[in-house]
Amino acid sequence: MTSVDFNVVDLEQFKLPYEEGMTVTDELSKKVERIYHHFHEMFLSLEKDTRADEHLSYALFTFDTALEAFSIVAKNMVRSGNTNGADITGAYYEYIDNYTSFRHLLYRRETE
C-alpha cells in the first residue's frame, strides 16, 4: 500500500460550506473556489506518489474533478444572477458522492 500523508482529518478541511437547497451567493462561490484551489494544489503534490495505488489515485482525481465542477457551476450561477440552489444540485450530488467514497477509502486505509 502506498504511504501518502493524507488522511480523513485532512479531507475534512475540503468539506463544502453548502447544504442542499442553499442559495448560491458570491461569497459561497468564492469560498468554494478557494477550497477547490487549495485541494487542487494538494492533489498535484500527491499525484506522483499515489500513482502506484490505483484506488487512491482515482479517488483523488474524481474528488478534485467534483470540487472543480461545483466551483465552476457556482461561479457561473453567480455571474448569471441565478442563485437558486436547485440548479446546482447535480454538481452537489457528484461532490457528495465523491467526498463520501474518498472518506471511506481513507478510513479503510487508516484502520488496516
ZAFIGU-725047 format. One record per residue (C-alpha): x, y, z; residue in one letter. Coordinates in steps of 0.1 Angstrom, whole numbers, plus 5000, padded with zeros to 4 digits. Last residue first. Layout:
BEGIN
XYZA/...
% end
This chain:
BEGIN
494149845082E/492250125100T/493850425083E/493450275048R/489850195055R/489250555067Y/490950695036L/488850485013L/485650585032H/486550955030R/487150924993F/483850754987S/481951005008T/483651304992Y/483051164957N/479351104963D/478951444980I/480751624951Y/478551454925E/475451534945Y/476551894947Y/477151914909A/473751774903G/472052004928T/473552334915I/470352454899D/468252374929A/470252624949G/468552914930N/471053194930T/470953284893N/472453624886G/474353504855S/477753564871R/476653404904V/475453094885M/478653074865N/480753084897K/478652814914A/478852594884V/482652634881I/483252564918S/480952264918F/482852124887A/486252194903E/485252014935L/483951714916A/487151704895T/489451714925D/487351434942F/487551224910T/491351264908F/492051194945L/489750894945A/491350764912Y/494850794927S/493850624959L/492250334941H/495050294916E/497850294942D/501150314924A/500250654910R/499750794945T/503250954950D/503051134916K/499751284923E/500451404959L/501751754951S/499151794923L/496351694946F/497551934973M/497452224949E/494052104937H/492752094973F/493752454979H/492352564946H/489052384952Y/488652524987I/489452874975R/486852834947E/484252714972V/484853014994K/484553254964K/481353094952S/479853094987L/480553474990E/479153534955D/475953364966T/474353034958V/471153004979T/471052684999M/468952394986G/471352114995E/473952225020E/477052425013Y/480252525032P/482052245012L/484151995030K/487752045020F/489152085055Q/487651745064E/489951575040L/492951635062D/491251465091V/490451165069V/494051125059N/496851255036F/500551185040D/500750915015V/502250565020S/501350344991T/500050005000M/
% end
